[in-house]
Amino acid sequence: MTTVQNLIGGERVGDPELARHNPANPGEIVAVTPASDASAVHAAVSAAEQAQGAWAALPAPARGAILLDAADLLRSRHSQVAEDLSREEGKTPAEATGEVRRAIDVLRFFGSLAWQASGEVLPSAMPGTTIFTRREPVGVAALITPWNFPIAIPAWKMAPALVSGNAVVIKPAELTPLSVAHLSNALVEAGLPAGVLNVVHGTGSVAGDALARDPRVAALSFTGSTRVGLGLHTILSERRARVQLEMGGKNAYLILDDADPLAAAKVVAASAFSLTGQACTATSRVYCTPGIMEAFLAALAKEAEAFTMGPVVSEQQLAVDVSAIDVARAEGATVVTGGDVPSGQFLRPTVLTGLAHTSPVVRDEIFGPVVAVLGVDSYEEGLARVNDSRYGLTAGICTRDLTAAHHFAAHAQVGVVKVNRPTTGLDLNVPFGGVKDSSSNTFREQGTAALDFYTWSKTVYLGHE
Ligand code: ADP
Protein backbone atom coordinates (compact mmCIF):
# COMPACT_ATOMS: atom_id res chain seq x y z
CA MET A 1 0.00 0.00 0.00
CA THR A 2 1.31 3.45 -0.95
CA THR A 3 0.46 6.72 0.73
CA VAL A 4 -0.09 9.38 -1.89
CA GLN A 5 -0.12 12.92 -0.50
CA ASN A 6 -1.18 16.19 -2.07
CA LEU A 7 1.49 18.24 -3.84
CA ILE A 8 1.02 21.91 -2.95
CA GLY A 9 3.70 24.53 -3.60
CA GLY A 10 6.33 21.79 -3.89
CA GLU A 11 5.41 20.25 -0.50
CA ARG A 12 3.88 16.82 -0.03
CA VAL A 13 1.05 17.34 2.46
CA GLY A 14 -2.22 15.83 3.71
CA ASP A 15 -3.21 12.86 5.84
CA PRO A 16 -4.19 9.49 4.40
CA GLU A 17 -7.99 9.25 4.51
CA LEU A 18 -9.34 7.65 1.31
CA ALA A 19 -8.41 4.07 0.41
CA ARG A 20 -8.36 2.60 -3.10
CA HIS A 21 -8.73 -1.16 -3.54
CA ASN A 22 -7.39 -3.33 -6.37
CA PRO A 23 -10.41 -4.17 -8.58
CA ALA A 24 -8.86 -7.55 -9.49
CA ASN A 25 -8.34 -8.35 -5.81
CA PRO A 26 -10.67 -6.16 -3.73
CA GLY A 27 -9.04 -7.22 -0.42
CA GLU A 28 -5.84 -5.40 -1.37
CA ILE A 29 -5.58 -1.67 -0.61
CA VAL A 30 -3.44 -0.11 -3.35
CA ALA A 31 -3.17 3.47 -2.14
CA VAL A 32 -4.45 5.91 0.43
CA THR A 33 -4.85 9.64 -0.17
CA PRO A 34 -6.04 12.76 1.60
CA ALA A 35 -9.70 13.76 1.31
CA SER A 36 -8.89 17.40 0.67
CA ASP A 37 -11.25 20.14 1.79
CA ALA A 38 -11.72 23.58 0.25
CA SER A 39 -8.82 25.08 2.24
CA ALA A 40 -6.32 22.60 0.73
CA VAL A 41 -7.69 23.38 -2.72
CA HIS A 42 -7.38 27.13 -2.12
CA ALA A 43 -3.79 26.68 -0.92
CA ALA A 44 -3.01 24.79 -4.15
CA VAL A 45 -4.51 27.56 -6.28
CA SER A 46 -2.53 30.18 -4.30
CA ALA A 47 0.70 28.24 -4.91
CA ALA A 48 -0.12 27.98 -8.61
CA GLU A 49 -0.92 31.68 -8.86
CA GLN A 50 2.39 32.60 -7.21
CA ALA A 51 4.51 30.32 -9.37
CA GLN A 52 2.90 31.03 -12.72
CA GLY A 53 4.56 34.35 -13.64
CA ALA A 54 8.14 33.10 -13.34
CA TRP A 55 7.23 29.90 -15.18
CA ALA A 56 5.69 31.84 -18.08
CA ALA A 57 8.78 34.08 -18.20
CA LEU A 58 11.04 31.13 -18.98
CA PRO A 59 11.82 30.60 -22.67
CA ALA A 60 9.36 28.05 -24.05
CA PRO A 61 12.13 25.55 -24.95
CA ALA A 62 13.24 25.56 -21.29
CA ARG A 63 9.72 24.57 -20.29
CA GLY A 64 9.65 21.96 -23.03
CA ALA A 65 12.97 20.50 -21.84
CA ILE A 66 11.38 19.66 -18.48
CA LEU A 67 8.58 17.76 -20.21
CA LEU A 68 11.13 15.86 -22.30
CA ASP A 69 13.18 14.96 -19.21
CA ALA A 70 10.02 13.85 -17.40
CA ALA A 71 9.22 11.60 -20.39
CA ASP A 72 12.67 9.98 -20.03
CA LEU A 73 12.11 9.43 -16.30
CA LEU A 74 8.72 7.81 -16.91
CA ARG A 75 10.31 5.67 -19.62
CA SER A 76 12.92 4.43 -17.16
CA ARG A 77 10.09 3.46 -14.75
CA HIS A 78 7.73 2.18 -17.43
CA SER A 79 7.08 -1.28 -16.00
CA GLN A 80 6.60 -0.08 -12.41
CA VAL A 81 4.19 2.66 -13.48
CA ALA A 82 2.23 0.24 -15.68
CA GLU A 83 2.03 -2.27 -12.84
CA ASP A 84 0.66 0.37 -10.45
CA LEU A 85 -1.80 1.58 -13.08
CA SER A 86 -3.02 -1.97 -13.53
CA ARG A 87 -3.35 -2.50 -9.78
CA GLU A 88 -5.43 0.62 -9.20
CA GLU A 89 -7.54 0.67 -12.39
CA GLY A 90 -7.71 -2.97 -13.50
CA LYS A 91 -6.32 -2.68 -17.03
CA THR A 92 -4.55 -5.75 -18.39
CA PRO A 93 -0.73 -5.51 -18.36
CA ALA A 94 -0.71 -4.91 -22.14
CA GLU A 95 -3.30 -2.14 -21.88
CA ALA A 96 -1.52 -0.51 -18.94
CA THR A 97 1.85 -0.64 -20.69
CA GLY A 98 0.28 0.97 -23.76
CA GLU A 99 -1.30 3.73 -21.71
CA VAL A 100 1.98 4.62 -19.98
CA ARG A 101 3.67 4.65 -23.39
CA ARG A 102 0.99 7.12 -24.49
CA ALA A 103 1.71 9.43 -21.54
CA ILE A 104 5.43 9.35 -22.40
CA ASP A 105 4.70 10.17 -26.04
CA VAL A 106 2.36 13.01 -25.08
CA LEU A 107 5.11 14.59 -22.94
CA ARG A 108 7.54 14.19 -25.85
CA PHE A 109 5.10 15.68 -28.36
CA PHE A 110 4.34 18.81 -26.33
CA GLY A 111 7.91 19.10 -25.04
CA SER A 112 9.16 19.25 -28.63
CA LEU A 113 6.36 21.59 -29.66
CA ALA A 114 7.87 24.19 -27.31
CA TRP A 115 10.33 24.94 -30.10
CA GLN A 116 7.65 25.94 -32.54
CA ALA A 117 4.40 26.92 -30.84
CA SER A 118 4.02 30.62 -31.49
CA GLY A 119 1.82 33.32 -33.02
CA GLU A 120 1.60 34.74 -36.52
CA VAL A 121 3.15 37.71 -38.31
CA LEU A 122 0.65 39.58 -40.49
CA PRO A 123 0.67 42.66 -42.72
CA SER A 124 -1.01 45.89 -41.63
CA ALA A 125 -2.97 48.41 -43.72
CA MET A 126 -1.16 51.12 -41.77
CA PRO A 127 2.16 52.31 -43.20
CA GLY A 128 5.36 51.29 -41.37
CA THR A 129 3.48 48.79 -39.21
CA THR A 130 3.78 45.05 -38.69
CA ILE A 131 1.23 43.01 -36.77
CA PHE A 132 2.07 39.96 -34.75
CA THR A 133 0.08 37.77 -32.40
CA ARG A 134 1.27 36.26 -29.15
CA ARG A 135 -0.16 33.20 -27.42
CA GLU A 136 -0.55 34.23 -23.77
CA PRO A 137 -1.07 31.59 -21.06
CA VAL A 138 -4.45 31.77 -19.34
CA GLY A 139 -2.80 31.68 -15.88
CA VAL A 140 -4.01 28.98 -13.52
CA ALA A 141 -5.52 25.96 -15.27
CA ALA A 142 -7.58 23.44 -13.28
CA LEU A 143 -7.83 19.82 -14.42
CA ILE A 144 -10.41 17.32 -13.16
CA THR A 145 -9.76 13.83 -14.48
CA PRO A 146 -11.47 10.42 -14.48
CA TRP A 147 -10.23 6.96 -13.56
CA ASN A 148 -10.48 5.26 -16.96
CA PHE A 149 -7.22 6.64 -18.42
CA PRO A 150 -5.51 7.54 -15.14
CA ILE A 151 -2.18 8.64 -16.62
CA ALA A 152 -2.90 9.41 -20.30
CA ILE A 153 -5.69 11.92 -19.68
CA PRO A 154 -3.79 13.85 -16.99
CA ALA A 155 -0.76 13.89 -19.33
CA TRP A 156 -2.69 15.16 -22.35
CA LYS A 157 -4.21 17.97 -20.28
CA MET A 158 -1.10 18.84 -18.24
CA ALA A 159 1.45 18.85 -21.05
CA PRO A 160 -0.17 21.54 -23.26
CA ALA A 161 -1.11 23.57 -20.17
CA LEU A 162 2.43 23.55 -18.78
CA VAL A 163 4.30 24.05 -22.03
CA SER A 164 2.14 27.11 -22.72
CA GLY A 165 3.29 28.74 -19.46
CA ASN A 166 0.34 28.00 -17.20
CA ALA A 167 0.44 26.72 -13.64
CA VAL A 168 -1.79 23.71 -12.99
CA VAL A 169 -3.93 22.35 -10.17
CA ILE A 170 -5.18 18.83 -10.84
CA LYS A 171 -7.85 16.88 -8.93
CA PRO A 172 -7.38 13.26 -10.04
CA ALA A 173 -10.11 10.63 -9.82
CA GLU A 174 -10.49 9.14 -6.33
CA LEU A 175 -10.05 5.61 -7.74
CA THR A 176 -6.67 6.17 -9.40
CA PRO A 177 -4.28 8.38 -7.41
CA LEU A 178 -1.07 6.42 -8.06
CA SER A 179 -0.83 7.05 -11.78
CA VAL A 180 -0.96 10.84 -11.34
CA ALA A 181 1.60 10.52 -8.54
CA HIS A 182 4.01 8.86 -10.97
CA LEU A 183 3.40 11.57 -13.57
CA SER A 184 3.81 14.47 -11.15
CA ASN A 185 6.88 12.89 -9.52
CA ALA A 186 8.54 12.63 -12.94
CA LEU A 187 7.80 16.29 -13.71
CA VAL A 188 9.05 17.46 -10.31
CA GLU A 189 12.23 15.37 -10.58
CA ALA A 190 12.77 16.73 -14.09
CA GLY A 191 12.97 20.22 -12.57
CA LEU A 192 9.47 21.66 -12.63
CA PRO A 193 9.59 24.65 -10.20
CA ALA A 194 7.59 24.37 -6.97
CA GLY A 195 3.97 25.47 -7.35
CA VAL A 196 3.81 25.11 -11.14
CA LEU A 197 2.04 21.76 -10.74
CA ASN A 198 -0.18 21.07 -7.75
CA VAL A 199 -2.12 17.90 -7.05
CA VAL A 200 -5.09 17.76 -4.66
CA HIS A 201 -6.69 14.41 -3.95
CA GLY A 202 -10.20 14.05 -2.65
CA THR A 203 -13.81 13.63 -3.63
CA GLY A 204 -15.39 15.35 -6.58
CA SER A 205 -18.19 16.92 -4.60
CA VAL A 206 -15.78 18.58 -2.12
CA ALA A 207 -12.31 19.03 -3.66
CA GLY A 208 -13.46 19.11 -7.30
CA ASP A 209 -16.27 21.52 -6.55
CA ALA A 210 -13.99 23.87 -4.56
CA LEU A 211 -11.49 23.89 -7.42
CA ALA A 212 -14.13 24.76 -10.02
CA ARG A 213 -15.50 27.55 -7.83
CA ASP A 214 -12.14 29.22 -7.07
CA PRO A 215 -12.33 32.52 -8.99
CA ARG A 216 -8.57 32.46 -9.63
CA VAL A 217 -8.98 29.41 -11.89
CA ALA A 218 -9.01 30.85 -15.42
CA ALA A 219 -9.72 27.62 -17.29
CA LEU A 220 -11.05 24.21 -16.34
CA SER A 221 -10.55 21.07 -18.40
CA PHE A 222 -12.74 18.15 -17.29
CA THR A 223 -13.23 14.60 -18.48
CA GLY A 224 -15.99 12.58 -16.82
CA SER A 225 -19.72 12.09 -16.69
CA THR A 226 -22.20 14.34 -18.47
CA ARG A 227 -24.06 14.99 -15.22
CA VAL A 228 -21.00 16.41 -13.43
CA GLY A 229 -19.69 18.15 -16.55
CA LEU A 230 -22.90 20.09 -17.14
CA GLY A 231 -22.82 21.32 -13.52
CA LEU A 232 -19.22 22.48 -13.94
CA HIS A 233 -20.19 24.24 -17.17
CA THR A 234 -22.67 26.40 -15.27
CA ILE A 235 -20.15 27.26 -12.55
CA LEU A 236 -17.38 28.26 -14.97
CA SER A 237 -19.64 30.03 -17.46
CA GLU A 238 -21.16 32.23 -14.76
CA ARG A 239 -17.79 33.89 -14.26
CA ARG A 240 -16.92 33.67 -17.99
CA ALA A 241 -13.97 31.37 -17.33
CA ARG A 242 -12.93 28.93 -20.01
CA VAL A 243 -14.26 25.43 -19.84
CA GLN A 244 -13.49 22.30 -21.82
CA LEU A 245 -15.63 19.24 -21.15
CA GLU A 246 -15.29 15.71 -22.47
CA MET A 247 -18.29 13.81 -21.19
CA GLY A 248 -20.42 10.77 -21.93
CA GLY A 249 -21.01 8.82 -25.10
CA LYS A 250 -23.21 6.15 -26.64
CA ASN A 251 -20.99 5.39 -29.59
CA ALA A 252 -22.39 3.46 -32.53
CA TYR A 253 -21.02 1.28 -35.31
CA LEU A 254 -22.76 0.69 -38.64
CA ILE A 255 -21.96 -2.54 -40.53
CA LEU A 256 -22.95 -2.62 -44.19
CA ASP A 257 -23.64 -5.74 -46.27
CA ASP A 258 -20.45 -5.38 -48.33
CA ALA A 259 -18.17 -5.58 -45.25
CA ASP A 260 -16.21 -8.71 -44.34
CA PRO A 261 -18.12 -10.08 -41.32
CA LEU A 262 -14.98 -11.45 -39.63
CA ALA A 263 -13.05 -8.21 -40.03
CA ALA A 264 -16.07 -6.23 -38.83
CA ALA A 265 -16.42 -8.49 -35.77
CA LYS A 266 -12.76 -7.91 -34.84
CA VAL A 267 -13.20 -4.14 -35.18
CA VAL A 268 -16.37 -4.11 -33.06
CA ALA A 269 -14.92 -6.45 -30.41
CA ALA A 270 -11.90 -4.15 -30.02
CA SER A 271 -14.25 -1.15 -29.90
CA ALA A 272 -16.56 -2.67 -27.30
CA PHE A 273 -14.31 -4.76 -25.03
CA SER A 274 -10.88 -3.10 -24.97
CA LEU A 275 -10.28 -1.51 -21.57
CA THR A 276 -13.24 -3.57 -20.32
CA GLY A 277 -15.55 -1.31 -22.34
CA GLN A 278 -14.65 1.57 -20.04
CA ALA A 279 -13.44 4.06 -22.64
CA CYS A 280 -15.51 7.13 -23.49
CA THR A 281 -14.90 6.19 -27.14
CA ALA A 282 -16.11 2.57 -26.72
CA THR A 283 -18.82 1.22 -29.03
CA SER A 284 -21.96 0.07 -27.22
CA ARG A 285 -24.52 -0.18 -30.05
CA VAL A 286 -24.14 -1.70 -33.50
CA TYR A 287 -26.49 -1.49 -36.48
CA CYS A 288 -26.28 -4.11 -39.25
CA THR A 289 -27.93 -4.11 -42.67
CA PRO A 290 -29.88 -7.35 -43.33
CA GLY A 291 -27.40 -9.28 -45.49
CA ILE A 292 -24.61 -9.33 -42.89
CA MET A 293 -26.48 -9.51 -39.58
CA GLU A 294 -26.32 -13.26 -39.03
CA ALA A 295 -22.69 -13.82 -40.07
CA PHE A 296 -21.54 -10.74 -38.15
CA LEU A 297 -23.35 -11.73 -34.95
CA ALA A 298 -21.87 -15.23 -35.01
CA ALA A 299 -18.37 -13.84 -35.63
CA LEU A 300 -18.76 -11.21 -32.89
CA ALA A 301 -19.81 -13.88 -30.37
CA LYS A 302 -16.61 -15.83 -31.15
CA GLU A 303 -14.45 -12.71 -30.83
CA ALA A 304 -16.14 -11.83 -27.52
CA GLU A 305 -15.55 -15.32 -26.11
CA ALA A 306 -11.84 -15.13 -26.97
CA PHE A 307 -11.32 -11.56 -25.68
CA THR A 308 -8.95 -11.02 -22.70
CA MET A 309 -10.39 -8.39 -20.41
CA GLY A 310 -9.51 -6.94 -17.02
CA PRO A 311 -12.01 -6.53 -14.16
CA VAL A 312 -14.71 -3.85 -13.99
CA VAL A 313 -13.27 -0.88 -12.11
CA SER A 314 -15.58 -0.90 -9.07
CA GLU A 315 -18.51 -2.68 -7.45
CA GLN A 316 -20.75 0.28 -8.29
CA GLN A 317 -19.81 0.16 -11.98
CA LEU A 318 -20.33 -3.61 -12.02
CA ALA A 319 -23.82 -3.09 -10.58
CA VAL A 320 -24.59 -0.62 -13.41
CA ASP A 321 -23.38 -3.11 -16.05
CA VAL A 322 -25.31 -6.05 -14.56
CA SER A 323 -28.47 -4.00 -14.18
CA ALA A 324 -28.31 -3.00 -17.88
CA ILE A 325 -28.08 -6.70 -18.79
CA ASP A 326 -31.04 -7.45 -16.48
CA VAL A 327 -33.10 -4.70 -18.15
CA ALA A 328 -32.22 -6.16 -21.55
CA ARG A 329 -33.34 -9.64 -20.44
CA ALA A 330 -36.57 -8.23 -19.01
CA GLU A 331 -37.22 -6.54 -22.37
CA GLY A 332 -36.90 -9.92 -24.10
CA ALA A 333 -33.40 -9.48 -25.51
CA THR A 334 -31.22 -12.46 -26.39
CA VAL A 335 -27.90 -12.64 -24.56
CA VAL A 336 -25.76 -13.96 -27.42
CA THR A 337 -22.73 -14.41 -25.20
CA GLY A 338 -21.52 -13.28 -21.76
CA GLY A 339 -23.90 -11.61 -19.35
CA ASP A 340 -22.48 -13.35 -16.28
CA VAL A 341 -19.83 -12.58 -13.67
CA PRO A 342 -17.70 -15.73 -13.21
CA SER A 343 -15.63 -14.24 -10.38
CA GLY A 344 -15.10 -11.05 -8.38
CA GLN A 345 -15.55 -7.99 -10.59
CA PHE A 346 -14.84 -9.92 -13.82
CA LEU A 347 -17.87 -9.57 -16.09
CA ARG A 348 -17.70 -11.55 -19.35
CA PRO A 349 -17.78 -9.61 -22.64
CA THR A 350 -21.49 -9.34 -23.37
CA VAL A 351 -23.31 -9.25 -26.70
CA LEU A 352 -27.06 -8.55 -26.73
CA THR A 353 -29.53 -8.62 -29.59
CA GLY A 354 -33.28 -8.32 -30.08
CA LEU A 355 -33.56 -4.93 -28.36
CA ALA A 356 -35.63 -2.00 -29.61
CA HIS A 357 -33.77 1.15 -30.61
CA THR A 358 -35.77 2.96 -27.91
CA SER A 359 -34.53 0.66 -25.11
CA PRO A 360 -32.57 2.42 -22.36
CA VAL A 361 -29.85 -0.21 -22.93
CA VAL A 362 -29.46 1.20 -26.47
CA ARG A 363 -29.87 4.87 -25.54
CA ASP A 364 -28.11 5.40 -22.19
CA GLU A 365 -24.40 5.18 -21.47
CA ILE A 366 -23.45 2.01 -19.55
CA PHE A 367 -19.63 2.29 -19.54
CA GLY A 368 -18.99 -1.44 -19.46
CA PRO A 369 -18.27 -4.37 -21.83
CA VAL A 370 -21.84 -4.63 -23.05
CA VAL A 371 -22.78 -4.16 -26.70
CA ALA A 372 -26.23 -4.29 -28.32
CA VAL A 373 -26.55 -5.40 -31.97
CA LEU A 374 -29.64 -4.22 -33.87
CA GLY A 375 -30.86 -4.63 -37.46
CA VAL A 376 -31.60 -1.81 -39.90
CA ASP A 377 -33.03 -2.03 -43.42
CA SER A 378 -30.62 0.31 -45.19
CA TYR A 379 -27.56 2.55 -44.90
CA GLU A 380 -29.88 5.57 -44.58
CA GLU A 381 -31.79 4.04 -41.69
CA GLY A 382 -28.50 3.06 -40.04
CA LEU A 383 -27.12 6.59 -40.30
CA ALA A 384 -30.35 7.98 -38.83
CA ARG A 385 -30.09 5.54 -35.88
CA VAL A 386 -26.45 6.40 -35.29
CA ASN A 387 -27.38 10.08 -35.12
CA ASP A 388 -30.48 9.58 -32.97
CA SER A 389 -28.62 10.09 -29.69
CA ARG A 390 -28.08 12.90 -27.21
CA TYR A 391 -24.36 12.07 -27.44
CA GLY A 392 -21.87 12.57 -30.27
CA LEU A 393 -18.36 11.44 -29.47
CA THR A 394 -17.32 8.71 -31.92
CA ALA A 395 -18.97 6.56 -34.59
CA GLY A 396 -17.71 3.94 -37.02
CA ILE A 397 -18.68 2.30 -40.27
CA CYS A 398 -17.46 -1.01 -41.73
CA THR A 399 -17.71 -0.97 -45.50
CA ARG A 400 -15.61 -1.22 -48.66
CA ASP A 401 -17.86 1.30 -50.40
CA LEU A 402 -15.97 4.61 -50.58
CA THR A 403 -19.13 6.56 -51.37
CA ALA A 404 -20.84 5.28 -48.23
CA ALA A 405 -17.70 5.89 -46.15
CA HIS A 406 -17.42 9.50 -47.32
CA HIS A 407 -21.13 10.12 -46.85
CA PHE A 408 -20.90 8.74 -43.31
CA ALA A 409 -17.81 10.84 -42.53
CA ALA A 410 -19.69 13.93 -43.63
CA HIS A 411 -23.03 13.19 -41.93
CA ALA A 412 -22.30 11.31 -38.70
CA GLN A 413 -22.96 13.80 -35.89
CA VAL A 414 -19.83 13.03 -33.87
CA GLY A 415 -16.39 14.50 -33.26
CA VAL A 416 -14.44 11.42 -34.41
CA VAL A 417 -15.36 9.06 -37.28
CA LYS A 418 -13.63 5.72 -37.81
CA VAL A 419 -13.92 3.78 -41.06
CA ASN A 420 -13.01 0.08 -40.68
CA ARG A 421 -11.10 0.91 -37.48
CA PRO A 422 -12.16 0.59 -33.80
CA THR A 423 -13.85 3.62 -32.23
CA THR A 424 -11.36 3.28 -29.40
CA GLY A 425 -7.69 4.10 -30.00
CA LEU A 426 -6.71 7.66 -30.86
CA ASP A 427 -3.60 9.29 -32.17
CA LEU A 428 -2.09 12.00 -30.01
CA ASN A 429 -1.29 14.50 -32.75
CA VAL A 430 -4.82 15.17 -33.98
CA PRO A 431 -7.81 16.95 -32.44
CA PHE A 432 -10.10 14.94 -30.18
CA GLY A 433 -13.53 15.81 -28.83
CA GLY A 434 -17.24 15.36 -29.35
CA VAL A 435 -20.41 17.26 -30.09
CA LYS A 436 -23.89 17.40 -28.47
CA ASP A 437 -23.92 16.22 -24.81
CA SER A 438 -20.49 14.59 -25.17
CA SER A 439 -18.74 17.95 -25.11
CA SER A 440 -18.76 21.57 -24.04
CA ASN A 441 -18.56 22.23 -27.79
CA THR A 442 -15.77 24.70 -27.14
CA PHE A 443 -12.17 23.58 -27.51
CA ARG A 444 -10.64 20.35 -28.80
CA GLU A 445 -8.03 18.34 -26.89
CA GLN A 446 -4.79 16.78 -28.17
CA GLY A 447 -2.55 17.75 -31.06
CA THR A 448 -1.73 21.41 -31.56
CA ALA A 449 -5.45 22.18 -31.12
CA ALA A 450 -4.90 21.58 -27.38
CA LEU A 451 -2.80 24.74 -27.16
CA ASP A 452 -5.83 26.88 -28.13
CA PHE A 453 -7.57 26.07 -24.86
CA TYR A 454 -4.62 26.95 -22.63
CA THR A 455 -3.70 30.22 -24.38
CA TRP A 456 -5.38 33.37 -25.62
CA SER A 457 -4.31 35.43 -28.57
CA LYS A 458 -2.97 38.96 -28.13
CA THR A 459 -2.56 41.17 -31.22
CA VAL A 460 0.41 43.57 -31.29
CA TYR A 461 0.71 46.44 -33.82
CA LEU A 462 4.41 47.30 -34.10
CA GLY A 463 5.07 50.68 -35.70
CA HIS A 464 8.52 51.32 -37.13
CA GLU A 465 9.98 54.12 -39.33
P1 ADP B 1 -17.10 8.85 -13.44
O1 ADP B 1 -18.51 8.40 -13.48
O2 ADP B 1 -16.29 8.53 -14.63
O3 ADP B 1 -16.40 8.61 -12.14
P2 ADP B 1 -17.43 11.60 -12.66
O4 ADP B 1 -17.93 12.69 -13.53
O5 ADP B 1 -18.21 11.23 -11.46
O6 ADP B 1 -17.23 10.40 -13.65
O7 ADP B 1 -15.94 11.88 -12.18
C1 ADP B 1 -14.94 12.44 -13.00
C2 ADP B 1 -14.11 13.39 -12.16
O8 ADP B 1 -14.94 14.45 -11.71
C3 ADP B 1 -13.52 12.74 -10.90
O9 ADP B 1 -12.24 13.29 -10.64
C4 ADP B 1 -14.51 13.17 -9.83
O10 ADP B 1 -13.96 13.22 -8.53
C5 ADP B 1 -14.88 14.56 -10.30
N1 ADP B 1 -16.17 15.06 -9.80
C6 ADP B 1 -17.26 14.33 -9.45
N2 ADP B 1 -18.24 15.14 -9.00
C7 ADP B 1 -17.77 16.41 -9.06
C8 ADP B 1 -18.30 17.69 -8.73
N3 ADP B 1 -19.55 17.84 -8.25
N4 ADP B 1 -17.54 18.79 -8.92
C9 ADP B 1 -16.29 18.66 -9.43
N5 ADP B 1 -15.73 17.49 -9.74
C10 ADP B 1 -16.44 16.37 -9.57
Boltz pocket constraint, residues with backbone or C-beta under 6 A from the ligand:
constraints:
  - pocket:
      binder: B
      contacts: [[A, 144], [A, 145], [A, 146], [A, 147], [A, 171], [A, 172], [A, 173], [A, 174], [A, 202], [A, 203], [A, 204], [A, 205], [A, 207], [A, 208], [A, 209], [A, 212], [A, 223], [A, 224], [A, 225], [A, 226], [A, 228], [A, 229], [A, 231], [A, 232]]
      max_distance: 6.0
